[in-house]
């Protein structure tokens, strides 16, 4: 159980494979579910096929209800939310340019394609159609920017920008052209697809994080009691450390916690990136690893007495000395010899030695939906966490002779946010958090107007 002051803050979790990091993450996800927090889990490696089913079981066990689950890329994400400027910035962040001229040409083309009077593009095909010379000139025909657009489409490098984005979105195969966003899921599991080009995987990862950052800062309801983002093995993606650090720094003030999961200190990026990431982390959790010294430096050192005795051929000669010396607060050799599930939590110059207990549930592998586009590979099977509820029996109407029965009132469907709101309410009351309580009541009146939250408060 993380203390309240660490929720919504960045945490770094490190350890070699097979030491219990996944079990600890399941525990944290279950605790998030118990408090009504939304969870977004990004698996940058995608090598554990059973991970989605384990996370779903963990969240369900903590929350006590079947959550709304979204799986990407099996279910395409809506990556085109926001105003023209925000969308253009996200698109520009996913590509690297070797020369400033080509970068300026691409930037101008993207901003013009997104800033047309008819509105920004809402799919990859629409964007690519606008990045052609005829498409862009048609958008601005008869406007005061028509001549500017003509000069741009004739400039050196314009076709290269269209080619670069066309190749990138072709590799993604419509995975950002869906209809759902993060506010439609209690648990979203995003697994980075295996792409042919390494640079395409890096660009897809950056586009995911850019869209997630925009959601957390601009689109997420600030009265929502929070969200936790897990970044699993982001170091496997080229330049993933920079994108992860940018996400954590942007989401810090929005009440969104980020959990960085790496195998070693090197997984945090270069020296400058590792320093920034550890500096932005409120806590560090260390499992077994061969070289933990640079991570354990965050715990600091403690003064300890060191005694010496002098000996001769007959034993102690009665002379001794005592001096104060410094040693690491967490012993690196103890970390090297740690058992499976053994870990140390380091925060604010203090440490806690702990053992992670195995989760009491054993989820069955989930049948994930197959990606489809343009009506192909339509999947009729549903995931196992979708539950059919019995249809209610219609009540028999009492008919009076010569009169029609009164119409039955049409009640609005219950809000999908109601289960999490109830958990947030219980957490705020249990912890005596008046600010959180007011936020729950305010948000409940807005998204679940039929919910009588006051009736559930203790007298």
PLY file of the C-alpha trace (Angstrom):
ply
format ascii 1.0
element vertex 459
property float x
property float y
property float z
element edge 458
property int vertex1
property int vertex2
end_header
0.00 0.00 0.00
1.61 3.24 -1.10
1.11 6.10 1.36
-1.12 8.94 0.26
1.74 11.38 -0.29
3.21 9.13 -3.01
0.00 8.82 -5.04
0.04 10.99 -8.12
3.85 11.18 -7.97
6.52 9.54 -10.11
8.04 6.25 -8.88
10.98 4.33 -10.35
10.86 0.52 -10.09
14.08 -1.33 -10.99
15.23 -4.94 -10.97
16.48 -7.72 -13.22
13.94 -10.08 -14.84
12.40 -12.76 -12.65
12.70 -11.00 -9.27
9.04 -10.08 -8.79
8.59 -6.73 -10.53
5.47 -7.93 -12.33
3.93 -9.20 -9.08
4.62 -5.85 -7.44
3.04 -4.03 -10.37
-0.05 -6.22 -10.06
-0.22 -5.27 -6.38
0.03 -1.57 -7.25
-2.63 -1.89 -9.98
-4.92 -3.66 -7.53
-4.41 -0.85 -4.99
-5.20 1.72 -7.71
-8.43 -0.12 -8.47
-9.39 -0.21 -4.79
-9.09 3.59 -4.62
-10.97 4.21 -7.87
-7.93 5.41 -9.79
-7.79 5.01 -13.56
-4.84 2.91 -14.80
-2.99 3.19 -18.11
-0.37 0.46 -18.55
2.09 0.88 -21.44
4.16 -2.21 -22.26
6.99 -1.04 -24.49
8.40 -4.55 -24.89
5.32 -6.69 -25.48
6.98 -10.03 -24.65
4.50 -11.29 -22.00
1.28 -12.48 -23.68
-0.44 -13.17 -20.33
0.22 -9.70 -18.91
-3.13 -8.14 -20.00
-5.14 -10.92 -18.31
-3.05 -10.58 -15.14
-3.58 -6.82 -14.98
-7.33 -7.19 -15.58
-7.57 -9.74 -12.75
-5.52 -7.48 -10.46
-7.67 -4.41 -11.08
-10.89 -6.42 -10.71
-9.71 -7.93 -7.42
-8.92 -4.48 -6.02
-11.95 -2.59 -7.33
-14.53 -5.29 -6.72
-16.25 -4.75 -10.08
-15.58 -5.66 -13.71
-13.73 -2.64 -15.13
-14.08 -1.08 -18.53
-11.01 -2.41 -20.35
-9.41 -1.11 -23.54
-6.56 -2.92 -25.29
-4.31 -1.22 -27.81
-3.40 -1.94 -30.62
-6.14 -4.60 -30.79
-8.66 -1.77 -30.33
-7.46 1.32 -32.27
-7.09 4.47 -30.20
-8.45 7.88 -31.19
-5.21 9.79 -31.64
-6.68 12.90 -33.28
-8.22 14.69 -30.31
-7.56 18.33 -29.52
-7.39 21.64 -31.34
-5.26 22.22 -34.49
-2.21 23.55 -32.63
-2.15 20.70 -30.12
-2.56 18.08 -32.84
0.20 19.62 -34.96
2.59 19.65 -32.00
1.95 15.96 -31.33
2.54 15.04 -34.96
5.78 17.02 -35.10
7.07 15.38 -31.91
7.13 11.90 -33.45
9.67 12.62 -36.18
13.35 13.56 -36.06
14.99 15.59 -38.81
18.65 15.66 -39.74
18.62 19.19 -41.21
16.84 22.32 -39.95
15.53 23.20 -43.45
13.58 19.96 -43.83
12.30 20.30 -40.28
10.99 23.81 -41.00
9.31 22.70 -44.22
7.66 19.73 -42.46
6.58 21.94 -39.55
4.97 24.47 -41.87
3.21 21.76 -43.86
1.84 20.00 -40.77
0.60 23.24 -39.20
-1.15 24.27 -42.40
-2.68 20.80 -42.81
-4.05 20.92 -39.25
-5.06 24.59 -39.18
-7.45 24.73 -42.15
-10.81 26.45 -41.71
-12.66 23.15 -42.15
-10.99 21.84 -38.99
-8.07 19.53 -38.23
-7.77 16.05 -39.78
-9.39 13.22 -37.84
-7.60 10.25 -39.42
-4.26 9.34 -40.93
-5.74 9.11 -44.43
-7.18 12.61 -44.14
-3.84 14.01 -42.97
-1.91 12.33 -45.79
-4.43 13.65 -48.34
-3.82 17.17 -47.02
-0.03 16.74 -47.21
-0.13 16.49 -51.01
0.30 19.59 -53.15
-3.23 19.43 -54.66
-4.80 18.67 -51.28
-3.10 21.51 -49.42
-3.70 24.02 -52.21
-7.38 23.08 -52.34
-7.73 23.69 -48.59
-6.49 27.26 -48.95
-7.82 28.13 -52.42
-9.21 31.66 -52.46
-7.71 32.61 -49.07
-4.92 35.02 -48.20
-2.59 32.03 -47.64
-3.00 30.55 -51.13
0.28 32.03 -52.40
2.13 30.90 -49.27
0.83 27.37 -49.73
1.87 27.38 -53.40
5.41 28.41 -52.43
5.55 25.71 -49.77
4.38 22.90 -52.05
7.04 23.96 -54.57
9.82 24.14 -51.97
12.57 21.60 -51.59
11.69 18.95 -49.03
7.88 19.19 -49.16
7.44 15.79 -50.77
9.90 14.31 -48.27
7.69 15.34 -45.35
4.64 13.71 -46.95
6.69 10.57 -47.66
7.97 10.38 -44.07
4.52 10.63 -42.48
2.97 8.37 -45.10
5.47 5.60 -44.35
4.96 6.02 -40.59
1.16 5.81 -40.66
1.24 2.92 -43.15
3.32 0.97 -40.61
0.77 1.72 -37.88
-2.11 0.32 -39.98
-4.80 2.57 -38.53
-3.98 1.94 -34.87
-4.54 5.62 -34.05
-7.74 5.95 -36.12
-10.11 4.43 -33.54
-12.94 5.93 -31.51
-11.97 5.48 -27.84
-9.89 7.60 -25.50
-8.66 7.17 -21.94
-11.77 8.57 -20.26
-13.72 5.60 -21.67
-11.64 3.02 -19.78
-10.96 2.19 -16.15
-7.98 0.10 -17.28
-6.20 0.73 -20.59
-3.40 -1.66 -21.61
-1.23 -0.39 -24.46
1.26 -2.85 -25.93
3.73 -1.40 -28.39
3.32 -3.34 -31.66
6.27 -5.01 -33.31
7.08 -2.78 -36.28
9.53 -3.50 -39.06
11.57 -0.32 -38.58
13.00 0.58 -35.18
12.42 4.28 -35.84
8.71 3.56 -36.47
8.42 1.86 -33.06
10.08 4.85 -31.42
7.75 7.25 -33.24
4.68 5.21 -32.23
5.80 5.25 -28.61
6.31 9.01 -28.69
2.90 9.54 -30.31
1.30 7.44 -27.57
2.98 9.44 -24.82
2.22 12.76 -26.52
-1.47 11.85 -26.77
-1.50 10.61 -23.17
0.20 13.78 -21.97
-2.34 15.91 -23.82
-5.17 13.93 -22.25
-3.77 14.29 -18.74
-3.15 18.03 -19.04
-5.98 19.26 -21.29
-8.76 16.67 -21.59
-8.88 14.86 -18.24
-11.41 16.08 -15.70
-9.37 17.78 -12.96
-11.96 16.70 -10.38
-11.26 13.06 -11.24
-9.40 11.48 -8.34
-6.41 10.57 -10.40
-4.78 8.24 -12.83
-1.64 6.12 -12.72
0.49 5.46 -15.80
2.86 2.48 -15.84
5.76 2.56 -18.33
7.08 -1.00 -18.61
10.61 -1.30 -20.08
10.48 2.02 -21.94
14.25 1.76 -22.34
13.65 -0.89 -25.03
12.46 1.92 -27.34
14.99 4.19 -28.97
14.95 7.56 -27.17
12.16 6.26 -24.95
13.76 7.78 -21.84
13.38 11.33 -23.15
9.71 10.80 -24.00
9.05 9.19 -20.60
10.68 12.04 -18.69
8.73 14.64 -20.66
5.50 12.78 -19.84
6.24 12.62 -16.10
7.13 16.32 -15.90
3.98 17.35 -17.78
1.63 15.16 -15.74
3.06 15.98 -12.33
0.74 18.94 -11.74
-2.30 17.12 -13.13
-2.45 14.54 -10.34
-1.28 11.72 -12.61
1.32 9.34 -11.19
3.89 7.68 -13.44
5.65 4.41 -12.54
8.89 3.86 -14.50
9.86 0.18 -14.77
13.43 -0.66 -15.82
15.89 -3.52 -15.40
18.93 -1.45 -14.42
20.29 2.07 -14.08
21.23 2.01 -17.77
17.56 1.58 -18.67
16.94 5.15 -17.47
18.82 6.59 -20.47
22.08 8.49 -20.51
23.55 10.15 -17.43
21.64 13.38 -17.92
18.31 11.60 -18.53
18.82 9.25 -15.58
19.51 12.20 -13.29
16.35 13.99 -14.49
14.20 10.89 -14.11
15.45 10.06 -10.62
15.14 13.72 -9.69
11.48 13.71 -10.69
10.74 10.46 -8.80
9.28 10.75 -5.32
10.26 7.16 -4.51
12.55 4.41 -5.76
11.81 0.67 -5.45
14.85 -1.59 -5.96
14.78 -5.35 -6.49
17.81 -7.57 -7.01
20.38 -6.38 -9.55
24.13 -6.88 -10.02
25.20 -3.20 -9.82
22.76 -1.23 -7.64
25.18 1.41 -6.30
24.10 4.32 -8.50
20.44 3.74 -7.69
21.08 3.25 -3.98
22.90 6.58 -3.85
19.42 8.14 -3.65
19.09 6.68 -0.14
22.24 8.44 1.03
24.55 7.31 3.82
24.44 7.03 7.59
27.11 7.59 10.24
28.07 4.43 12.11
30.73 3.76 14.78
33.76 1.71 13.80
35.84 0.12 16.57
39.36 -1.31 16.38
41.39 -3.35 18.90
45.14 -3.86 18.95
46.49 -7.38 19.29
49.90 -8.81 20.08
51.11 -12.41 20.22
49.24 -12.96 23.52
45.94 -11.36 22.42
44.41 -7.90 23.05
46.96 -5.51 24.53
44.32 -3.18 26.03
44.50 -0.48 23.35
41.39 0.30 21.26
39.96 3.13 19.17
36.60 4.31 18.00
35.75 6.50 15.05
32.63 7.47 13.08
32.44 6.45 9.46
29.80 6.52 6.74
28.16 3.54 5.08
25.27 3.29 2.53
21.83 3.34 4.11
20.95 0.32 1.93
23.71 -2.28 1.64
24.50 -2.95 -2.07
25.60 -6.51 -1.29
22.23 -7.21 0.33
20.53 -6.04 -2.89
22.76 -8.32 -4.96
21.78 -11.31 -2.81
18.06 -10.46 -2.57
15.51 -13.22 -2.89
12.59 -13.19 -5.34
10.07 -10.58 -4.20
12.49 -8.89 -1.82
12.82 -5.15 -2.39
13.74 -1.82 -0.82
11.63 1.33 -1.03
13.67 4.55 -0.89
12.00 7.92 -0.37
13.09 11.21 1.22
16.38 9.76 2.47
14.69 6.83 4.22
14.35 3.18 3.24
11.96 0.33 3.92
12.92 -3.32 3.47
9.97 -5.42 2.29
8.85 -8.71 0.82
6.17 -8.68 -1.89
3.53 -11.35 -1.34
2.27 -13.33 -4.31
-1.15 -12.26 -5.55
-3.98 -14.57 -4.39
-5.56 -14.90 -7.82
-4.43 -16.85 -10.89
-5.98 -15.27 -13.98
-6.73 -17.29 -17.06
-5.17 -16.14 -20.35
-7.41 -13.61 -22.07
-8.51 -13.97 -25.67
-7.58 -10.58 -27.06
-9.57 -9.11 -29.96
-7.89 -9.10 -33.34
-7.02 -5.74 -34.93
-9.18 -4.90 -37.91
-9.41 -2.09 -40.40
-11.72 -1.23 -43.27
-14.17 -3.94 -42.26
-11.62 -6.77 -42.43
-11.08 -9.43 -39.77
-14.21 -8.56 -37.85
-14.17 -10.33 -34.49
-17.38 -11.72 -33.06
-15.84 -13.24 -29.93
-15.73 -11.00 -26.89
-13.08 -10.87 -24.17
-13.79 -13.02 -21.10
-14.21 -10.02 -18.80
-17.40 -8.91 -20.61
-20.33 -10.19 -18.58
-23.88 -10.66 -19.87
-26.47 -9.42 -17.42
-29.96 -10.98 -17.53
-32.65 -8.89 -19.12
-35.09 -7.62 -16.47
-38.59 -9.06 -16.61
-41.13 -6.39 -17.60
-43.47 -5.53 -14.77
-47.12 -6.34 -15.37
-49.13 -3.14 -15.93
-52.35 -2.62 -14.00
-55.01 -1.72 -16.55
-58.19 0.04 -15.41
-61.22 -0.44 -17.63
-61.49 2.36 -20.14
-58.07 3.85 -19.25
-54.58 3.49 -20.64
-51.84 2.51 -18.20
-49.67 5.47 -17.16
-46.35 5.66 -19.00
-43.40 4.18 -17.17
-40.71 6.76 -16.39
-37.63 6.43 -18.54
-34.64 6.42 -16.20
-31.23 7.41 -17.51
-28.68 4.59 -17.62
-26.27 4.52 -14.69
-23.05 6.42 -15.29
-20.09 4.18 -16.17
-18.05 6.33 -13.78
-20.27 5.41 -10.79
-18.26 2.37 -9.55
-15.02 4.38 -9.44
-16.80 7.35 -7.86
-18.04 5.16 -5.00
-14.50 3.87 -4.39
-13.12 7.41 -4.48
-15.78 8.51 -2.00
-14.94 5.64 0.38
-11.21 6.39 0.13
-11.70 10.10 0.84
-13.87 9.36 3.89
-11.52 6.68 5.21
-8.48 8.94 4.93
-10.23 12.10 6.10
-9.32 13.96 2.90
-11.85 16.80 2.73
-10.48 18.22 -0.53
-10.81 14.84 -2.26
-14.30 14.44 -0.81
-15.44 17.77 -2.26
-14.01 16.82 -5.65
-15.87 13.51 -5.65
-19.16 15.19 -4.78
-18.63 17.88 -7.40
-17.74 15.41 -10.13
-20.54 13.04 -9.12
-23.14 15.80 -9.50
-21.83 16.42 -13.01
-21.29 12.92 -14.48
-23.79 10.89 -12.36
-26.64 13.28 -11.47
-28.92 10.46 -10.29
-26.39 9.28 -7.69
-27.21 10.39 -4.15
-23.68 10.62 -2.81
-24.79 12.29 0.42
-26.83 9.19 1.31
-23.65 7.05 1.22
-21.72 9.32 3.57
-21.46 8.18 7.19
-23.62 10.18 9.58
0 1
1 2
2 3
3 4
4 5
5 6
6 7
7 8
8 9
9 10
10 11
11 12
12 13
13 14
14 15
15 16
16 17
17 18
18 19
19 20
20 21
21 22
22 23
23 24
24 25
25 26
26 27
27 28
28 29
29 30
30 31
31 32
32 33
33 34
34 35
35 36
36 37
37 38
38 39
39 40
40 41
41 42
42 43
43 44
44 45
45 46
46 47
47 48
48 49
49 50
50 51
51 52
52 53
53 54
54 55
55 56
56 57
57 58
58 59
59 60
60 61
61 62
62 63
63 64
64 65
65 66
66 67
67 68
68 69
69 70
70 71
71 72
72 73
73 74
74 75
75 76
76 77
77 78
78 79
79 80
80 81
81 82
82 83
83 84
84 85
85 86
86 87
87 88
88 89
89 90
90 91
91 92
92 93
93 94
94 95
95 96
96 97
97 98
98 99
99 100
100 101
101 102
102 103
103 104
104 105
105 106
106 107
107 108
108 109
109 110
110 111
111 112
112 113
113 114
114 115
115 116
116 117
117 118
118 119
119 120
120 121
121 122
122 123
123 124
124 125
125 126
126 127
127 128
128 129
129 130
130 131
131 132
132 133
133 134
134 135
135 136
136 137
137 138
138 139
139 140
140 141
141 142
142 143
143 144
144 145
145 146
146 147
147 148
148 149
149 150
150 151
151 152
152 153
153 154
154 155
155 156
156 157
157 158
158 159
159 160
160 161
161 162
162 163
163 164
164 165
165 166
166 167
167 168
168 169
169 170
170 171
171 172
172 173
173 174
174 175
175 176
176 177
177 178
178 179
179 180
180 181
181 182
182 183
183 184
184 185
185 186
186 187
187 188
188 189
189 190
190 191
191 192
192 193
193 194
194 195
195 196
196 197
197 198
198 199
199 200
200 201
201 202
202 203
203 204
204 205
205 206
206 207
207 208
208 209
209 210
210 211
211 212
212 213
213 214
214 215
215 216
216 217
217 218
218 219
219 220
220 221
221 222
222 223
223 224
224 225
225 226
226 227
227 228
228 229
229 230
230 231
231 232
232 233
233 234
234 235
235 236
236 237
237 238
238 239
239 240
240 241
241 242
242 243
243 244
244 245
245 246
246 247
247 248
248 249
249 250
250 251
251 252
252 253
253 254
254 255
255 256
256 257
257 258
258 259
259 260
260 261
261 262
262 263
263 264
264 265
265 266
266 267
267 268
268 269
269 270
270 271
271 272
272 273
273 274
274 275
275 276
276 277
277 278
278 279
279 280
280 281
281 282
282 283
283 284
284 285
285 286
286 287
287 288
288 289
289 290
290 291
291 292
292 293
293 294
294 295
295 296
296 297
297 298
298 299
299 300
300 301
301 302
302 303
303 304
304 305
305 306
306 307
307 308
308 309
309 310
310 311
311 312
312 313
313 314
314 315
315 316
316 317
317 318
318 319
319 320
320 321
321 322
322 323
323 324
324 325
325 326
326 327
327 328
328 329
329 330
330 331
331 332
332 333
333 334
334 335
335 336
336 337
337 338
338 339
339 340
340 341
341 342
342 343
343 344
344 345
345 346
346 347
347 348
348 349
349 350
350 351
351 352
352 353
353 354
354 355
355 356
356 357
357 358
358 359
359 360
360 361
361 362
362 363
363 364
364 365
365 366
366 367
367 368
368 369
369 370
370 371
371 372
372 373
373 374
374 375
375 376
376 377
377 378
378 379
379 380
380 381
381 382
382 383
383 384
384 385
385 386
386 387
387 388
388 389
389 390
390 391
391 392
392 393
393 394
394 395
395 396
396 397
397 398
398 399
399 400
400 401
401 402
402 403
403 404
404 405
405 406
406 407
407 408
408 409
409 410
410 411
411 412
412 413
413 414
414 415
415 416
416 417
417 418
418 419
419 420
420 421
421 422
422 423
423 424
424 425
425 426
426 427
427 428
428 429
429 430
430 431
431 432
432 433
433 434
434 435
435 436
436 437
437 438
438 439
439 440
440 441
441 442
442 443
443 444
444 445
445 446
446 447
447 448
448 449
449 450
450 451
451 452
452 453
453 454
454 455
455 456
456 457
457 458
